[in-house]
Amino acid sequence: MAGKSVTTIEGLSADSSHPLQKAWLAEQVPQCGYCQSGQIMSAADLLKQNPKPTRAQIVAHMSTNICRCGTYQRIVRAVERATREA
């Protein structure tokens, strides 16, 4: 990782004001919390590459993350909300 930077979920914003963090709460995505950091960081990667993805693009990108609670619809809605509020 020499010469590279890594952003963690805490690095998105110090006060949880990042659009994804706010959308996650608004859509009540978390249940157990096991996958949430990975889900949000994957969504952040998507929005960095494509600030206005389609629903199909969101679903495809997020399909590599497993949520054992099955909150996939809420995750997609949260990413969609973040794109509108960014």
DSSP file (Angstrom, degrees, kcal/mol; ACC not computed):
  #  RESIDUE AA STRUCTURE BP1 BP2  ACC     N-H-->O    O-->H-N    N-H-->O    O-->H-N    TCO  KAPPA ALPHA  PHI   PSI    X-CA   Y-CA   Z-CA
    1    1 A M    >         0   0    0      0, 0.0     3,-2.6     0, 0.0     5,-0.0   0.000 360.0 360.0 360.0   6.4    0.0    0.0    0.0
    2    2 A A  T 3   +     0   0    0      1,-0.3     3,-0.1     3,-0.0     0, 0.0  -0.285 360.0  10.0 -54.5 128.7    3.0    2.2   -0.1
    3    3 A G  T 3  S+     0   0    0      1,-0.3    -1,-0.3     0, 0.0     2,-0.3   0.497 109.5 107.4  80.0   4.4    2.0    5.5   -1.7
    4    4 A K    <   -     0   0    0     -3,-2.6     2,-0.4     2,-0.0    -1,-0.3  -0.726  59.1-138.6-110.0 160.6   -1.7    4.7   -1.6
    5    5 A S        -     0   0    0     -2,-0.3     2,-0.4    -3,-0.1    -3,-0.0  -0.924   9.3-156.6-118.4 149.1   -4.5    6.1    0.6
    6    6 A V        -     0   0    0     -2,-0.4     2,-0.5    -5,-0.0    -2,-0.0  -0.988   3.1-156.7-125.1 128.9   -7.3    4.1    2.2
    7    7 A T        -     0   0    0     -2,-0.4     2,-0.2    34,-0.0    -2,-0.0  -0.921  10.7-165.4-106.2 127.9  -10.6    5.6    3.3
    8    8 A T    >>  -     0   0    0     -2,-0.5     3,-1.0     1,-0.1     4,-0.5  -0.498  41.8 -94.0 -99.0 174.8  -12.5    3.9    6.0
    9    9 A I  H >> S+     0   0    0      1,-0.3     3,-1.2     2,-0.2     4,-0.5   0.866 128.3  56.0 -58.4 -35.7  -16.2    4.4    6.9
   10   10 A E  H 34 S+     0   0    0      1,-0.2     3,-0.4     2,-0.2    -1,-0.3   0.775 100.2  61.0 -67.0 -24.3  -15.0    6.9    9.6
   11   11 A G  H <4 S+     0   0    0     -3,-1.0    -1,-0.2     1,-0.2    -2,-0.2   0.577  83.9  76.9 -80.2  -9.8  -13.1    8.8    6.9
   12   12 A L  H << S-     0   0    0     -3,-1.2     2,-0.3    -4,-0.5    -1,-0.2   0.921 119.8 -23.6 -65.5 -42.1  -16.3    9.6    4.9
   13   13 A S    ><  -     0   0    0     -4,-0.5     3,-0.7    -3,-0.4    -1,-0.3  -0.913  49.5-135.3-166.9 144.9  -17.1   12.3    7.5
   14   14 A A  T 3  S+     0   0    0     -2,-0.3    -1,-0.1     1,-0.2    -3,-0.1   0.744 108.4  37.3 -73.5 -23.9  -16.3   13.0   11.1
   15   15 A D  T 3  S-     0   0    0     -3,-0.1    -1,-0.2    -5,-0.0    -5,-0.0   0.099 113.6-105.5-119.2  22.5  -19.9   13.9   12.0
   16   16 A S  S <  S+     0   0    0     -3,-0.7    -2,-0.1    -6,-0.2    -6,-0.0   0.789  81.0 130.0  60.4  30.7  -21.8   11.3    9.9
   17   17 A S        +     0   0    0      4,-0.1    -1,-0.1     5,-0.1    -4,-0.0   0.439  27.6 119.3 -95.1   0.5  -22.9   14.1    7.4
   18   18 A H  S  > S-     0   0    0      1,-0.1     4,-2.5    -5,-0.0     3,-0.3  -0.415  75.5-119.5 -63.0 139.9  -21.8   12.2    4.3
   19   19 A P  H  > S+     0   0    0      0, 0.0     4,-2.4     0, 0.0     5,-0.2   0.833 113.3  51.5 -53.0 -35.6  -24.9   11.7    2.0
   20   20 A L  H  > S+     0   0    0      2,-0.2     4,-2.5     1,-0.2     5,-0.2   0.920 109.3  49.0 -68.6 -42.3  -24.5    7.9    2.2
   21   21 A Q  H  > S+     0   0    0     -3,-0.3     4,-1.6     2,-0.2    -1,-0.2   0.919 114.5  45.5 -62.9 -42.8  -24.4    7.9    6.0
   22   22 A K  H  X S+     0   0    0     -4,-2.5     4,-2.6     1,-0.2    -1,-0.2   0.910 113.4  49.5 -66.2 -41.5  -27.5   10.1    6.2
   23   23 A A  H  X S+     0   0    0     -4,-2.4     4,-2.5    -5,-0.3    -2,-0.2   0.876 105.9  57.4 -65.4 -37.3  -29.3    8.0    3.7
   24   24 A W  H  <>S+     0   0    0     -4,-2.5     5,-2.4     1,-0.2    -1,-0.2   0.905 112.2  41.3 -59.9 -41.8  -28.5    4.8    5.5
   25   25 A L  H ><5S+     0   0    0     -4,-1.6     3,-1.1     3,-0.2    -2,-0.2   0.917 113.2  52.6 -72.0 -43.1  -30.1    6.2    8.6
   26   26 A A  H 3<5S+     0   0    0     -4,-2.6    -2,-0.2     1,-0.3    -1,-0.2   0.864 114.3  42.6 -61.6 -36.6  -33.1    7.7    6.8
   27   27 A E  T 3<5S-     0   0    0     -4,-2.5    -1,-0.3    -5,-0.2    -2,-0.2   0.405 107.0-128.2 -90.7   2.2  -33.8    4.3    5.0
   28   28 A Q  T < 5 +     0   0    0     -3,-1.1    -3,-0.2    -4,-0.2    -4,-0.1   0.907  49.5 159.9  51.7  49.1  -33.2    2.4    8.3
   29   29 A V      < +     0   0    0     -5,-2.4    46,-0.1    -6,-0.2     4,-0.1   0.943  38.7  85.4 -67.7 -50.0  -30.8    0.1    6.5
   30   30 A P        +     0   0    0      0, 0.0     0, 0.0     0, 0.0     0, 0.0  -0.241  36.0 150.6 -64.7 137.8  -28.8   -1.4    9.5
   31   31 A Q  S    S+     0   0    0      0, 0.0    -2,-0.0     0, 0.0    -3,-0.0   0.472  85.4   0.3-119.1 -78.7  -30.2   -4.3   11.3
   32   32 A C  S    S-     0   0    0      1,-0.0     0, 0.0     0, 0.0     0, 0.0   0.771  85.8-137.4 -85.7 -24.7  -27.3   -6.4   12.8
   33   33 A G    >   +     0   0    0     -4,-0.1     3,-0.5     3,-0.0     4,-0.5   0.347  65.2 124.3  88.7  -6.8  -24.6   -4.1   11.5
   34   34 A Y  T 3  S+     0   0    0      1,-0.2     4,-0.2     2,-0.1     3,-0.2   0.878  84.0  24.0 -55.8 -44.0  -22.3   -6.9   10.4
   35   35 A C  T 3> S+     0   0    0      1,-0.1     4,-2.5     2,-0.1    -1,-0.2   0.449  92.7 103.1-102.7  -1.3  -22.0   -5.8    6.8
   36   36 A Q  H <> S+     0   0    0     -3,-0.5     4,-2.8     1,-0.2     5,-0.3   0.846  78.5  50.6 -61.2 -41.7  -22.7   -2.1    7.0
   37   37 A S  H  > S+     0   0    0     -4,-0.5     4,-2.4     1,-0.2    -1,-0.2   0.940 115.1  44.6 -61.1 -45.3  -19.2   -0.8    6.8
   38   38 A G  H  > S+     0   0    0     -4,-0.2     4,-2.1    -3,-0.2    -2,-0.2   0.886 113.3  51.0 -64.8 -39.5  -18.5   -2.8    3.6
   39   39 A Q  H  X S+     0   0    0     -4,-2.5     4,-2.4     2,-0.2    -2,-0.2   0.947 113.0  44.2 -63.8 -48.9  -21.9   -1.9    2.1
   40   40 A I  H  X S+     0   0    0     -4,-2.8     4,-2.6     1,-0.2    -2,-0.2   0.903 114.2  49.2 -65.3 -41.4  -21.4    1.8    2.6
   41   41 A M  H  X S+     0   0    0     -4,-2.4     4,-2.0    -5,-0.3    -1,-0.2   0.868 111.0  50.3 -69.1 -33.7  -17.8    1.8    1.4
   42   42 A S  H  X S+     0   0    0     -4,-2.1     4,-2.2     2,-0.2    -2,-0.2   0.914 111.9  48.2 -65.8 -42.1  -18.9   -0.2   -1.7
   43   43 A A  H  X S+     0   0    0     -4,-2.4     4,-2.6     2,-0.2    -2,-0.2   0.896 109.6  52.8 -64.1 -39.7  -21.6    2.3   -2.3
   44   44 A A  H  X S+     0   0    0     -4,-2.6     4,-1.7     1,-0.2    -1,-0.2   0.888 108.1  51.2 -63.0 -38.5  -19.1    5.2   -1.9
   45   45 A D  H  X S+     0   0    0     -4,-2.0     4,-1.9     2,-0.2    -2,-0.2   0.924 110.2  49.5 -63.1 -44.6  -16.9    3.5   -4.4
   46   46 A L  H  X S+     0   0    0     -4,-2.2     4,-3.0     1,-0.2    -2,-0.2   0.946 112.0  46.9 -58.5 -49.6  -19.8    3.3   -6.9
   47   47 A L  H  < S+     0   0    0     -4,-2.6    -1,-0.2     1,-0.2    -2,-0.2   0.776 108.6  55.6 -69.2 -25.3  -20.8    7.0   -6.4
   48   48 A K  H  < S+     0   0    0     -4,-1.7    -1,-0.2    -5,-0.2    -2,-0.2   0.896 116.3  37.3 -69.2 -39.3  -17.2    8.1   -6.8
   49   49 A Q  H  < S+     0   0    0     -4,-1.9    -2,-0.2     1,-0.3    -1,-0.2   0.842 137.9  14.9 -77.5 -35.8  -17.1    6.3  -10.2
   50   50 A N     <  -     0   0    0     -4,-3.0    -1,-0.3    -5,-0.2    -2,-0.1  -0.797  62.6-170.2-145.7  93.4  -20.6    7.2  -11.2
   51   51 A P  S    S+     0   0    0      0, 0.0    35,-0.1     0, 0.0    -4,-0.1   0.696  88.4  37.3 -62.9 -19.7  -22.4    9.9   -9.2
   52   52 A K  S    S+     0   0    0     32,-0.0    -5,-0.0    -5,-0.0    28,-0.0  -0.492  80.1 172.5-130.7  64.2  -25.8    9.2  -10.9
   53   53 A P        -     0   0    0      0, 0.0     2,-0.1     0, 0.0    30,-0.1  -0.347  31.9-116.6 -72.4 153.9  -26.0    5.4  -11.3
   54   54 A T     >  -     0   0    0      1,-0.1     4,-2.2    -2,-0.0     5,-0.2  -0.364  31.8-104.0 -76.7 167.3  -29.2    3.8  -12.5
   55   55 A R  H  > S+     0   0    0      1,-0.2     4,-2.7     2,-0.2     5,-0.2   0.910 124.3  52.6 -58.8 -42.1  -31.1    1.4  -10.2
   56   56 A A  H  > S+     0   0    0      1,-0.2     4,-2.5     2,-0.2    -1,-0.2   0.885 108.6  49.9 -62.5 -39.2  -29.7   -1.5  -12.3
   57   57 A Q  H  > S+     0   0    0      2,-0.2     4,-2.5     1,-0.2    -1,-0.2   0.886 110.8  49.7 -67.0 -38.2  -26.1   -0.2  -11.9
   58   58 A I  H  X S+     0   0    0     -4,-2.2     4,-2.8     2,-0.2    -2,-0.2   0.951 112.1  47.4 -63.4 -49.3  -26.6    0.1   -8.2
   59   59 A V  H  X S+     0   0    0     -4,-2.7     4,-0.9     1,-0.2    -2,-0.2   0.922 113.9  47.7 -59.2 -45.7  -27.9   -3.5   -7.9
   60   60 A A  H >< S+     0   0    0     -4,-2.5     3,-0.5     1,-0.2     4,-0.2   0.927 114.7  45.2 -62.7 -45.5  -25.1   -4.8  -10.0
   61   61 A H  H >< S+     0   0    0     -4,-2.5     3,-0.9     1,-0.2    -2,-0.2   0.909 115.8  45.6 -66.3 -42.1  -22.4   -3.0   -8.1
   62   62 A M  H >< S+     0   0    0     -4,-2.8     3,-1.9     1,-0.2    -1,-0.2   0.569  88.4  89.3 -79.7  -8.0  -23.8   -3.9   -4.7
   63   63 A S  T << S+     0   0    0     -4,-0.9    -1,-0.2    -3,-0.5    -2,-0.1   0.648  76.6  66.1 -66.9 -13.8  -24.4   -7.6   -5.6
   64   64 A T  T <  S+     0   0    0     -3,-0.9     2,-0.5    -4,-0.2    -1,-0.3   0.569  89.2  78.3 -83.8  -7.2  -20.9   -8.4   -4.5
   65   65 A N  S <  S-     0   0    0     -3,-1.9     2,-0.5    -4,-0.1   -30,-0.0  -0.876  73.0-145.9-104.1 131.5  -21.7   -7.6   -0.8
   66   66 A I        -     0   0    0     -2,-0.5     2,-0.6     4,-0.0   -27,-0.1  -0.822   8.8-166.1 -99.4 132.8  -23.7  -10.1    1.2
   67   67 A C    >   -     0   0    0     -2,-0.5     3,-1.1     1,-0.1     5,-0.2  -0.962   6.4-162.5-115.4 111.8  -26.2   -8.9    3.8
   68   68 A R  T 3  S+     0   0    0     -2,-0.6    -1,-0.1     1,-0.3    -2,-0.0   0.678  91.1  55.6 -71.7 -14.4  -27.2  -11.7    6.1
   69   69 A C  T 3  S-     0   0    0     -3,-0.0    -1,-0.3     3,-0.0    -3,-0.0   0.604 107.6-126.2 -89.3 -13.2  -30.3   -9.8    7.3
   70   70 A G    <   +     0   0    0     -3,-1.1     3,-0.4     1,-0.1     4,-0.1   0.850  57.0 148.0  76.5  34.9  -31.5   -9.3    3.7
   71   71 A T     >  +     0   0    0      1,-0.2     4,-2.3     2,-0.1     3,-0.3   0.014  23.0 128.7 -90.1  30.7  -31.8   -5.5    3.7
   72   72 A Y  H  >  +     0   0    0      1,-0.2     4,-2.4     2,-0.2    -1,-0.2   0.862  68.9  51.3 -57.0 -41.7  -31.0   -5.3    0.0
   73   73 A Q  H  > S+     0   0    0     -3,-0.4     4,-2.3     1,-0.2    -1,-0.2   0.895 111.4  48.1 -65.0 -38.5  -34.0   -3.2   -1.0
   74   74 A R  H  > S+     0   0    0     -3,-0.3     4,-2.4     2,-0.2    -1,-0.2   0.876 109.8  53.3 -67.9 -36.6  -33.2   -0.7    1.8
   75   75 A I  H  X S+     0   0    0     -4,-2.3     4,-2.3     2,-0.2    -2,-0.2   0.941 110.1  46.9 -62.4 -47.2  -29.6   -0.6    0.7
   76   76 A V  H  X S+     0   0    0     -4,-2.4     4,-2.5     1,-0.2    -2,-0.2   0.921 112.6  49.8 -61.8 -44.2  -30.6    0.2   -2.9
   77   77 A R  H  X S+     0   0    0     -4,-2.3     4,-2.6     1,-0.2    -1,-0.2   0.886 109.8  51.9 -62.0 -37.9  -33.1    2.9   -1.7
   78   78 A A  H  X S+     0   0    0     -4,-2.4     4,-2.5     2,-0.2    -2,-0.2   0.908 109.9  47.8 -66.2 -41.4  -30.3    4.4    0.4
   79   79 A V  H  X S+     0   0    0     -4,-2.3     4,-1.8     2,-0.2    -2,-0.2   0.922 112.6  49.5 -65.2 -42.2  -27.9    4.6   -2.5
   80   80 A E  H  X S+     0   0    0     -4,-2.5     4,-1.3     1,-0.2    -2,-0.2   0.922 111.4  49.4 -60.6 -43.5  -30.6    6.2   -4.6
   81   81 A R  H  X S+     0   0    0     -4,-2.6     4,-1.9     1,-0.2     3,-0.3   0.913 107.7  54.0 -61.7 -43.5  -31.4    8.7   -1.9
   82   82 A A  H  X S+     0   0    0     -4,-2.5     4,-1.0     1,-0.2    -1,-0.2   0.857 105.0  54.4 -61.2 -35.4  -27.7    9.6   -1.5
   83   83 A T  H  < S+     0   0    0     -4,-1.8    -1,-0.2     1,-0.2    -2,-0.2   0.853 111.2  45.6 -67.9 -32.0  -27.5   10.3   -5.3
   84   84 A R  H  < S+     0   0    0     -4,-1.3    -2,-0.2    -3,-0.3    -1,-0.2   0.816 118.3  41.7 -77.3 -30.6  -30.4   12.8   -4.9
   85   85 A E  H  <        0   0    0     -4,-1.9    -2,-0.2     1,-0.2    -1,-0.2   0.440 360.0 360.0 -99.5  -1.2  -29.0   14.5   -1.8
   86   86 A A     <        0   0    0     -4,-1.0    -1,-0.2    -5,-0.2    -2,-0.1   0.491 360.0 360.0 -76.2 360.0  -25.4   14.7   -2.8
